[in-house]
Amino acid sequence: MTQLTTSKPGWFQYLVTFADKHLKQEVRSNLKAKALNLITKICLANMSIYEEDLIDKIILPHMKNLENELDPAVRQSGVRFVLDFLMESSSKKGHNLLHILEKVDTFTIV
């Protein structure tokens, strides 16, 4: 993953595949947290150009059920990722990101 750059062909699809493997399929919390940290850095660094694609193919599909994440540290990292992205976002899809945060907050309170 450290070799992933936007100048390499297919980098975005590789990022999607990496996210699928490490956020949806991975059950080990420590690996999931490390992957989330890498994905966060890559997304924030590239959001000025790829914002809509990142929302549609990374954030929404992989964070939509964040409230169901069993590990509180991974859940907190996911919330931080969505918040950081939302703070810099100019997308009209911001309400979808807010909905993710609302579900986590509601789930945590209940």
C-alpha positions as CSV (number, residue, x, y, z in Angstrom):
1,M,0.0,0.0,0.0
2,T,2.9,2.4,0.6
3,Q,3.6,2.2,-3.2
4,L,0.1,3.4,-4.1
5,T,0.2,6.8,-5.9
6,T,-2.4,8.5,-8.0
7,S,0.0,8.6,-10.9
8,K,-0.1,4.8,-11.2
9,P,-2.9,3.4,-13.5
10,G,-5.6,1.6,-11.6
11,W,-4.7,3.1,-8.2
12,F,-8.3,4.0,-7.4
13,Q,-9.6,0.5,-8.1
14,Y,-6.7,-0.9,-6.0
15,L,-7.8,1.4,-3.1
16,V,-11.4,0.1,-3.4
17,T,-10.2,-3.5,-3.4
18,F,-7.9,-2.8,-0.4
19,A,-10.9,-1.2,1.5
20,D,-13.1,-4.1,0.7
21,K,-10.6,-6.6,1.9
22,H,-9.5,-4.8,5.1
23,L,-12.7,-3.0,6.2
24,K,-15.4,-5.4,5.1
25,Q,-13.8,-8.9,5.3
26,E,-11.1,-8.4,7.9
27,V,-12.1,-9.5,11.5
28,R,-8.9,-8.7,13.3
29,S,-9.3,-5.2,14.8
30,N,-5.7,-4.3,14.8
31,L,-5.4,-4.8,11.1
32,K,-8.7,-3.1,10.4
33,A,-7.5,-0.1,12.4
34,K,-4.2,0.1,10.5
35,A,-6.0,-0.2,7.2
36,L,-8.5,2.5,8.1
37,N,-5.6,4.8,9.1
38,L,-4.0,4.3,5.6
39,I,-7.3,4.7,3.8
40,T,-8.0,7.9,5.8
41,K,-4.6,9.4,4.8
42,I,-5.0,8.5,1.1
43,C,-8.6,9.8,1.0
44,L,-7.8,13.1,2.7
45,A,-4.8,13.7,0.5
46,N,-6.7,13.1,-2.7
47,M,-10.2,14.5,-1.9
48,S,-9.7,17.8,-3.8
49,I,-9.7,15.9,-7.1
50,Y,-11.5,12.6,-6.3
51,E,-14.0,13.7,-3.6
52,E,-17.2,12.4,-5.2
53,D,-15.6,9.0,-6.1
54,L,-14.1,8.7,-2.6
55,I,-17.6,9.3,-1.1
56,D,-19.3,6.9,-3.5
57,K,-16.8,4.1,-3.6
58,I,-15.0,4.2,-0.3
59,I,-16.8,6.2,2.5
60,L,-20.4,5.3,1.9
61,P,-20.0,1.6,1.2
62,H,-17.5,1.0,3.9
63,M,-18.7,3.3,6.7
64,K,-22.4,3.0,6.2
65,N,-22.7,0.4,9.0
66,L,-20.0,1.9,11.3
67,E,-22.4,1.7,14.2
68,N,-22.2,-2.1,14.0
69,E,-18.4,-2.2,14.4
70,L,-17.7,-4.1,17.6
71,D,-14.3,-2.7,18.4
72,P,-14.7,0.8,19.9
73,A,-11.2,1.9,18.7
74,V,-12.0,1.0,15.1
75,R,-15.4,2.7,15.4
76,Q,-13.8,5.8,16.8
77,S,-11.2,5.8,13.9
78,G,-14.1,5.5,11.5
79,V,-15.9,8.4,13.0
80,R,-12.8,10.5,13.0
81,F,-12.3,9.6,9.3
82,V,-15.8,10.7,8.3
83,L,-15.6,13.8,10.4
84,D,-12.2,14.9,8.9
85,F,-13.5,14.2,5.4
86,L,-16.7,16.1,6.1
87,M,-14.9,19.1,7.5
88,E,-13.0,19.5,4.2
89,S,-15.8,18.4,1.9
90,S,-17.7,20.6,-0.5
91,S,-19.8,17.8,-1.8
92,K,-23.6,17.9,-1.8
93,K,-23.5,14.4,-0.4
94,G,-22.4,15.7,3.0
95,H,-25.8,14.8,4.4
96,N,-25.0,11.2,3.7
97,L,-21.9,11.5,5.8
98,L,-23.8,13.2,8.6
99,H,-26.3,10.3,8.5
100,I,-23.4,7.8,9.2
101,L,-22.3,9.9,12.2
102,E,-25.9,10.2,13.4
103,K,-26.3,6.4,13.3
104,V,-23.1,5.9,15.3
105,D,-24.2,8.5,17.9
106,T,-27.7,7.0,18.2
107,F,-26.4,3.4,18.5
108,T,-23.8,4.5,21.2
109,I,-26.5,6.2,23.3
110,V,-28.9,3.3,23.2
